[in-house]
């Protein structure tokens, strides 16, 4: 390193620890550099080696997940998002990421910039975003702070997404005290690109210029990656400056300009600037290309005067990208961005060597081997101590049969339907633009998963986010299996074949042995289900340290499932009853066990028992047969059994359609409470027209899949044996009113 600054603070072990680094990591840095780092270099290492960027405590477990498949066009983690061949010369880029910590402190901007960031991951690959989804977790709605967070998060998602012009086609929301101090805000984006026209996040070609494009750089979001890699505490509010500020209108310009720039053929590589800003994009692209890069920070368009090299490198100002251009063709790219009224400034070039070198004020502020900074290179990788949590013996050993169950099922069902985990999320999804671009086939609400048509093709894409953190808390292995299986089942119930997943792994502090054990087991369960269902992992995000002074969240590995609909006009399915006089069937596993159910939580106030049973072999068979039946036109309606059990499934099918049903569950196994409220997996309800009954039953008999005829649709009430008799109006009132009434509390 030829020139050194004397104007920065002296770097000590204490300062390194203040930056979130461990003592042994400080020694690693000194070994990589052959000296003590400068203050700016320490800042770069601290963000790049944060859990948020390096996955240092999680990557060795993540690598055990199935990451290969015939339809995958890039390996998991190779690019900004997963890429799947969907046929007809097209590919789908998709990914889910978290913005939990920022949203806990500043819900509106935290959620908004989460949406912006995940869309940039998609269009930096050359794909046009076509659909959004989300997965949200909050505490008890009786808490005013929870209502404030919910309102801010939903407005942030809707204002950014609506302005950016991408339809919100699906999502999920859960409420539980476990998320009281640490909400989860996971955003998913789905995009389309022609095969062979994707961009790569790489810097290569000696002498090729490096450009920063998009917005100016300010002081917002500095150390956001580090902030997202520590527990939330009473001091977190003071870190509000670590929350980025988004501008969806600038992002829309950036989208169009970037896709247009890629068409010039002058772009060598492109990457968005998310966590760790310039430091991350320059070092990751450089490490991937195996060459060096020099960057002149004085040329970076700055929003504020007097910004230091440290601040410019670590800023997480939104709507920015790094572009490597072919030498001599940079003006073509500059002209495109200028046309869209965006900055496009050459700030450096690709050079010989392995270092990324940052200059400012005529001197070198940092000179670092790029590979030493990045995941898959020199960033540390740890296996932490793991110990099975003691609480599992207590919760799994609880005798659910010892509970005194109430007798009035009409009242139980109305109370279940008013639980915000089951109740209509209309208050939320009506704030989203679900139909912009006019490709939406199944929107949030009366659908099993979001479905969009691919223009110029018969095909469609189905997508679903799913995870029941309560299950993972009660049995991490089964909970991980169920998260994958249920998201796939929802996609199948919409008429699509599941093909691949992305994930967002939301857990607590990995240095706690019980948290790390849970993390490993949950990922093991995800891997079990992905291998069984043939849905490899394309990539995703890890969000650890989701804790507050009262403890960790429920472990919540959110699954984003992608499916392909062969013909959206013929094969798309929805859950509502379609006609009076159709026969209603329950197909799948026995309805046994009440552990982990919404019934126990809503009626008894208990999160107890073992997670619901799941047989992956049965799940695979069920999904294969169900998809065949839907594609053959034999099924009029399909809805999976999950939260709230079989009774919640039937209630929703009636509410969505306005058609009742007269049913009997006598031929199902189990107690009355299990038949109605068990959340045992691998079960669906389907309806069949009279003309299709012989063929339908013959097909199921041949498959050796268990099925039970439980009644017929018709009338204006849902009647189940002598247990339940409620009009659709009586079902709809608690279902529709629960969340709006909760939000109206003072």
N, C-alpha and C positions, 0 to 999 in steps of 0.2 A: 504494500500500500504506500504510494509515493507521497501523498500529502495527508496531514492529519489536522483536524481542527482542535483548537484549545478553548473554544467557546462553549462547549457542552459540559454538563455535569460529569463528575468523575463516576465511573461505573464500578460498583462494588457488589459483593454478594447480596448485601441487604437491599440494594436497588433492584437487583435481579429478582429477588424474592417478591419485592413490591410489585414487580411486573408479572407475577404469577408463575415464575419459573422455579424449578427445584434446584437445590444446591448442586446435585449431580448433573443437571442440565446446563447450569452455568459452566461447569467444568468441560462438558462436551463442546460448548460453544467456543471456549478458549482453545480447545484442541483443534477444532475445525479451522479456526482463524490463525492459530499459532501466536495468539496475543489476547489481551483483554479487549473486548468489543468496545466500539464507541457507543455513545448514548443512543444514537440513531440505529446502529446495528442491534443493540439490545432490544429496542422497540420492535424492530422487524422480526427478530427471533421470537420475541414474546407473543406476537400475534400469530406468526406462522406455526409455532409450536403449541399454541393453545389447542384445547380439545376440539374447538369449533372448526379449526382448519386442518389439524394434523391427525385427528382421530387416534391419538397416541394410546389411549386406554381401551380402544374398541376395535381397531383395524384387524388385529389378529383373530378375533372372533368373527368379524364380518367376512373375512376371507374363507371361512368354513361354509358359507352359504352357497347354494348352487348358482353359478354365475355364467353358465354356458347354455346355449340353445340354438337350434337351427335357424330361428328367425332373428337372433340378435346380430346386429350389424357392427356394434362396437362392444368391447368388453366392459363389464361393470367398472365404473370409476375411471375409464379411459378418457371420457369427454365430460362436458358440463352436464349432460343428461344421458339417459338410456336411449337407444335407438333400435327400433324393431321393424323388420320388414313386414308390411301388411298386404303385400301383393299389388298388382297393377302398376308396378314401377314406383310405388310410394313407400315411405317409411314414416313411422310415428316416433317423435322425440317426446319423452315425458319424464317428469321428476316431481318429487315432493320434498319440501324443506320446511324447517321450523323458523319461527320468529317469536319464540316464547318469552325470553327475558325482556326484549324491548317492549313487547305488548303488555307485560306485567307492570311496567313503569309508565309507559305512554301508549295506551291501547290503540288510539286512532292511527298514529304514525307507525307504530310498531307493526300493526296488521297491514297497513297500506304498503309499506316498504317490503314486507314479506311477499305480497302479491307481485310487486314490481320486480323484485329480485328473481323470483322463480320464472317469470316470463322471460327475463333477459337470458337466463340459462338456456331457454329453448331457442330464442331467435339468434343467439350467438352461434348456434349450430347450423344456421341457415333455414331453420324451420319456422313456419308461421304459426304462432299460437292460435288454437281454434277452440279451446275449452279450458275452463278453470274448475277446480274443486277445492274443498277445504275440509279440515278436521279440527274441531275445536273442543276444548275442555274448560269448564269453569266450576266454581264451588257452588254452594247452596244458594238458590235464588232469593232466599229470605234475607241474604246479606246485601246491604246497599252497595258495598264495594264491588260485589260480584255483578250486580246489575249495571254499575258504571262501566266495568270492564267489558261486559257483553255488548252494551250499547256502543262503546267506542270501537271495539274490534269489528263488529258488524258494519258500522258506518265506514271504518277505514277500508275494509275489504270491498264494500259496495262502491264507495266513491272512487277508489282507484280503478277497480275492475270495470265499472260502468263507463268511466271516462276513457279508459284505454280501449274499450270496445271488444272485450272477449266475454262470451256468455259463461255464466256460472251454471254448470249442469248438474252438480251434485255435491254432497258433503255429509257430514254428521256432526252432532253436538251431544256431549254428555255433561251431566252435572253431578258433582259429588264433592263432599267436604274434603276429599283427598287433594283436590286441585284448588282449594280455597286461596292459598297465598301464591300459587304458581300456575296460572292458566296456561294452556297449550294452544298455540296458534300455528297450525301446519297448513301450508298452501301447496296446491298441486297445479301444474300446467301441462297441457297436452298440445303438441304441435304436429304439423304435417310438412314433409319435405320430399322432393323427388330423390330417389335413390341415386347416389353419385354426385349430388349437388350440396352435400353437407360441408360445413366449415369445421376446422380443427383448432383447438386452443394450443397453438404451437408457435414458437419463434425459431426460425431457421433461415439460413442464407446470409453469409457474411456480407455486411454492407446494407442489408435491407433496412429501410427506415421503420421506426416504431412510432405510432401515433396514439394520442389520447383523443377520444371523440366523445361528444355529448355535452353534459353540463360542466360548469366550473366546479372546482374543488374548494370546499369550505371546511370548517372545523367540526361539522356535525358527524357523529358516529365514530370519533377517534377512540380506539380501543374497544370498539363494539364486539369484536371477536373474543377479546379477553373477558369482557363483561358477560358474554354468553357462556363462558367457561368457568363460572363460579356460582356458588349458591346465592339465591336472593335473600337479602337481609334488610334490616331496618335502614341501612345506609344506602340501599339501592336507589332510593328516590333521588339522592344527590347525584346519581350517575345519569340523570335524564339527558345530558349532552351526548351520552353514548348512543342515544336513539337517533337513527337517521330520519331525514325529512324527505318525503317523496313528491314527485310532480308527474302525474300520469300523462299529462298532455305532452311534456317533453319526451316521456318514454314512448309515446305513440310516434313522434317524429323520429326518435332513435330507431325504433323497429323498422319503419319504412326505409330510412336512410341506410341502415345496415344491410337489409335484404337487397336493396338496390346496389350498394357497394359490392356485395358478394357477386352480383351478376356481371360486374366489370371484368372479373377474372384477375384483378390486380391484388386481391387479398391473399396473403400467405397463411395467416392465422388470425384468430379473433377470440377474445375472452371478455366476459363481463367483469365489472369491478363490484364485487359484493363484499363479503367479509375480508378485512385487512386491505382493501382498496388496492392502490398501486403496488404496494409491497407484494401482495398475493399474485396479481395477474402477471406482473413482470417476472417474478421468480418461478412460478409454475410453468409459464410458457417457455421460459429459458431452459429450465431443467428438462422439459419434455423434448426440446429441440437438440439438446446436447451441445449447445454453443453458448457464448456469452452475450451480455447486453449491457450497454451503457445508456444511462438516462440522465438528462439535464433537467432537474426539477425546477429551475428558473423558468423553463418554457411551459410549465403546466399552467393552464388558465386557472387563476385563483380567485375565489369569491371574496376573500378578505386579505387585507394588507398584512405584511410581516409574518406570513406563515413560514415556519421552520421546515427543514427537511423531514424531521420526525413527524410533524403534523401532516405534511403533504403525502408522505408515504402511508400513514396509518389512517387517514381520513376515509370514511365510508360514505361520503356524499353519493347520492344516488344518480341513476341515469348516466353512467359513464362506462366506456368500453376501452379496451386496448386492442389496437389493430397493428399487425405487421404487414407491410406492403412490399410488393416487388420494387426493387430499386429503379427509380426513373418513372414509376407509374403512380407515385404517391399523390400527384396532383389530381389524378382521376378520382381518387377517393376523397380528397379534400373538396373537390368540386361537388361531389354528391352530397356530402354533409352540409356544405355551404348552401346548397339549394334548399335544404330542409332547415336552414337557420340554426345549425348546430356547430359547435367548435369541432375542428379537426386539425390538430397541431402536431407536427413532428417533434417528439421530445427525446428521441434517442435512435439507436441503431443496433442491429445484431452484430456482434464482434467475435473475434477468435477468442478461445479460452473457455472457462467454465464459470466465471464470476458474473454476477449482476452488480454493476457499479453505479452508484447514485452520486451525482455532482450537484452542488448548489453554491452560489456565491464564489464560483471559480475554484472550488476545492472539493475533494472527495469527502463525502459525509458517511458513506458506507460502501464496503467492497466485500461481497460475501459469495462463496461458492453456492450457486443456485440450488444444486442438488441437496445441499445440507439443510435447506429450509423446508423441503416439501415431503408430503405423504408419499411413501413408496421410495423415497430417497434417504436422506440422512436424518429426517425427523424421528424422534424416539418412538419406540413401540414397546408397550408394556403388557405383561400379564399380571393382573392384580390378584391379591389374595381373595379367595372365594369361600364363603361359608353359608350353608343352607340356613335361612332365617328361622329362628325359634318359633315365630308366630304361626308358621305353617302347621305345626302339630296341633295347635289350639284350634285354628279355623277349620282344618280338614277333619279333625276328630269330633267336631260338634255334631250332636245327634239332632238333625233337623226334625225327625219324627217326634221329638219331645215337645215341640211347640204346640200351643193351643191355636188351632186355625179358626178364624171366624167362619160363620155358617152362611152368611148372606153374600152369594157370589155376585149378585147384581151390584152391590155396594163395592165389593172388592174390585170388580172390573172398572167401575166408574173412577175409583181412586187410582187404579193402574193407568187408565187413560189420561188422567190429569197429572201423572208424573212427567216432569219435563223431559225425561229420557225417552219417553214413548210418545208424548203429546205432539201434535202438529208443530212443525217448525216454520209455519207460514209467516209468522212475524219476522223471521230472519230472511227466508229466501225471497219474500216479496220486495225486499230492499235491493235485491240483485237483479241485474238485467240478464234474464235467462235466454232471451230469444235473439239478441243482436247477432247479425250475420246470417240469420234465418236458416241455420243448419241444425238447430236443436230438434231432436225427435222426442226424447224423454227428458223432461226438466225436473228439478227438485219438486218433491211433493208426492204425488201418486205414481211413484216409479221405484223400481228396485235398484237401478243405477242410472247414471246419466248416459244418454245416447245421442250422438251427432252423426249426421250423414256426411259422407265425403263427396263433395261436388264432382260431377263428371264420372261417378262410379255408383254401382248399386250398393257398395259396402258402407258400413258405418262403424264407428268406434264406440264401445261402451267403457265406462270408467267408474270406479267406486273406491272411496276411501272407507276403511273399516278397522276397528279394533275396540274390544271391550276390555278396558284396563282392569276392571274388577276381576275378570277371569284370570288375567295374568298375575294379579296380586295373589289370588287364591291357589293357583297352580301354574307357575310360569311356563312349563313345557306345554301343557294343554292349551293355555291361553295363547301362546305363540302359534300353535297349530290352528286354533279356531280363527284367529285374526286373518290368516291367509285363506282358510277354507270358506269362511263366511263371505269375504269379499269376492271370491270366485263364484260362490253360489248366487250372490246377488247379480253378478254379471251374466251368469247362465240364465237366471230367471228373467232377464231382459232379452234373451235370445242370442247371446254372444258367446263365443268360445274364448275362455281365458287363455292368454298367451304369455304374460310376463308381469312382474311386479316392480314397483319402486317402493321404498320404505322410509319412514322417519322414526328413528329409535329414540323415544323420549323416556329417559330414566333419571335416577337420582345421582348421588355422588359416587363415582366409581372406586374411590378409595375406601369406601365402606364395604367390608367383605360380603355382607348380606345383599347389598345392591348389586355388586359385581356377579355374585352367584345367580341372582335373578336374571340379570342381563344375559349371561351365558346360556341359561336354560331356555329363556324366551327365544333367543336366536336359534337354539337347537330345535325348538318346536316349529319355528318358521321354516327352517331348512327341511324338516320332516315333511311338512305340507307342500312346500314348493316342489320337492322331488316327486311326491306322490301325484301331484296335479299337473306336473310338467310346466310350471310357471317360474322360470329362472328370475333371479334378481338382477335388474339392470343398473342399479345404483340407488342412491338416496342420500340420507342425511342422518347425522347423529346429534342428538341434543341431550347432553348429560347435565348434571348439577341442577336438575329441576327439583329444588328443595327450598323450603323456607324454614324459619326458626321452629315450626311445629313438626317438621318432618318432610319426607319425600312424597312425591305424587305416587299414584298407582303407576306401576311400570306400564308404559303405553307404546308398544311398537306399531305405529300406524302403517297400514298397508294401502298402497295405491295400486289397484288391480286394473290392468288393461285387457279388454276383450275385443274381438272382431265379430261384427254382424255381417254375414254373407250377403244378405239382402234386406235393407232396412224397411222396404215397403211390405215385405212378406213375413219376416221373421222376428220383428221387434215385438216384445211382450210387455204388458203392464199388469199390476197386481189387482186392480179393481174387478169385481164381478162384472160380466158383460151382458148376460141375458137371464131372464127368469126361466126357470125350468132346467138349467144346467145342473149336472151332477157334480157334487163336491167330493174330492178325494184327498185324503192325507197319504203322502208317499214318503217312506223313509224309515228312520230309526224309531225305536220305542221311546215314548215320552216318559222317561224315568229320571228321578232326581230333582231336588229343588235347590241344590247348592248354587250360590252365586247369582240367584235370579233377581229380577226386578221386583218380583212378588215379595221376596224376603226383605228387600230394602224398603219398598214403598209401604208394605203392610206391617212388617215387624221391626223395621228400622235396623236390620242386620245385614252386614256383609260377611257372610259366613258359609261354611261348607266347602266342598271341593268344587272346582270348576265343572261345568257340564261335560258329560262324556262325549267323545268323538272317536269314530272309527274311520280312519282315513281311506281304507279300502272301500268301505260302504259309501263314503263321500264321493270318491272318484266315480263309482258305478252310478250313483244317483245323478251326478252332474252330467255324465255321458248320456244316460237314458232321457233325462229331462230335456236336454238340448235337442236330441233326436225328435222327441215328441213335439216340441215347440216348432221346429223347422218343418215337420210334416203337416203342421196345421191342425193337429188333434187337440190342442190345448187352447182354451179361450182366455184363461187368466192363470197366473202363477205368482206365488209369494212365498218367500222363505220364512221359516220359523226361527226367531231369534229373541230379542229383548221382549219380555212380557209373555213369552211362550205362545202356544197354539192359539189361545184365546185372543191375544193381541193381534196376531196375524189375521184371524177371521174378522175381528172388529174393523181393522183397517180396510180389508177387502170390501166390507159393506159400506163403510164411511166414504171410501173413494168413489164408489159407484152409485150410492143411493138405493141399492138393491139389498134386501135382507136375505135370510136363509133359515131353513128349518133343519137342524142338525142333531145327530146323536153320536156320542163318543163311546158308547157301550162296548164296541168291538176293539177299542184300543186297550193296551195293557197299562197297568199302574193305578194309583189312587186317583180320585177325582181331582185333587190338587195338582198331581203330577200331569194328568192329561191336559189340564187347562193351563198351568203356569210353568211347567218344566221348560228349561231352555236347552234341553238335549239337542245336539247338533244333527246335521244330515237329515233334515225334514223339510218338506214343502207342502203347500196346499195348492191344488190345481182344480180348475173347473173344466168340464167336458160337455159338449153339446150332445143331445140324445143320439144323433146320427153317427157320432164317432165312438160311442161307448163300446161296441163289440171289438173294434180294432184296437182301441186304447187298452182295454183289459187284456186282450190277447198279447199285446206287446209287453205289458208289465209282467204278465205271468211267465212269458218266455225269458225275461230278464232276471227272474227270481228275486226281484226287488219287492220288499214288503209294501203293500198298499191296502188302504181301508176306505170303503165307500162310507161317507159320513152324513150324506144328506143332499138336499137340493136348494138351489137359490130361488128366491121369490119373496114377495111381500115387502113390508116396510119395517120389519123387526128382525133381530138376530136371536134365534131361540136355540138353546143347547140343552136337550133333555129337560129335566126338571130344575137344572141348576141356574139357567140364565134365560131371561126374556126381557130384552131392552129394545126399544124402538131405535131406529137409526138416529133420530133427533136426540134421544137420550145418550147415545154413544158419542155423537158429534159434539155436543155441548162441552163436556169436560175436555175432550180431545183438542178442540179448537181454542178454547178459552184459557187454558192453563198458562201459557207463556205470556200472552198479552196482559192478562190480569196480574201476573207476577211483576211485569215491567212497569205497571201503573202504580205499584206501591210507592208510598212516600219514603 
